[in-house]
């Protein structure tokens, strides 16, 4: 089916879902143990010219601190 003005919204949601599943598959290959801190704002890069991100409508961000480098896990069975 071709993309049209009428089906664009549904098509974009489907594309986002496919991208999320691909990202989930990619990050599931990493083996890391850490704690999450729930925050409603964070700095992209702490500096004198920082950009802050703020959660909207009661949403939260999860912040994690990595003590070691990420490494890919062995292939799942």
C-alpha positions, -999 to 999 in steps of 0.1 A, spaced: 0 0 0 13 34 -9 18 62 16 -10 88 15 -22 118 35 -48 95 51 -25 67 63 6 87 71 0 88 109 -5 50 111 25 44 89 48 65 111 37 47 142 45 14 125 79 26 115 87 38 150 76 4 164 100 -13 139 128 10 149 121 4 187 122 -34 182 155 -31 162 171 -10 190 158 -34 217 175 -63 198 207 -43 195 210 -33 232 199 -67 244 233 -80 232 251 -59 258 259 -74 292 260 -47 320 248 -45 356 239 -10 369 213 10 389 189 34 374 181 68 389 147 83 379 150 120 372 127 147 356 156 166 340 192 162 330 220 179 312 231 165 278 267 174 286 277 193 318 296 224 308 291 262 307 271 259 275 248 229 285 215 219 271 190 206 296 162 182 289 130 183 309 104 156 312 68 166 304 35 157 320 48 136 349 71 115 327 106 106 340 140 98 325 161 69 337 198 79 343 224 52 345 260 54 354 284 30 338 315 21 358 330 0 330 330 0 292 301 -18 275 309 -51 260 288 -73 237 276 -104 253 279 -138 236 252 -148 211 219 -158 227 207 -193 223 
